[in-house]
């Protein structure tokens, strides 16, 4: 995909334009080589992509769906998070339950699917 500065300007915020302008000023002083490549990577990361969803809630929901999809297969094989921790505790001879281990290690209580 060829870089189109006009498309970038149409999609970017004023702050993104300002940051890119500052980078371009710095870039003008940088000798070509490794440092230039690092700057180019940074500049590319600032450019909003057309296929990029800027709605944080949508990004989070897509991540949750991806994790659920990946986890479903593992859970079907008996390899959910809780089962794996319980097996490791047993292997180590540790008598704690999953809940005790999670609470004592500061484990996260989230919307992750644990067995009931």
Secondary structure, DSSP 8 states (H G I E B T S, - for coil): ----HHHHHHHS-HHHHHHHHHHHHHHHHS-SSHHHHHHHHHHHHHS--TT----HHHHHHHHHHHHHHHHHHHHHTT--HHHHHHHHHHHTT----HHHHHHHTT----S-----
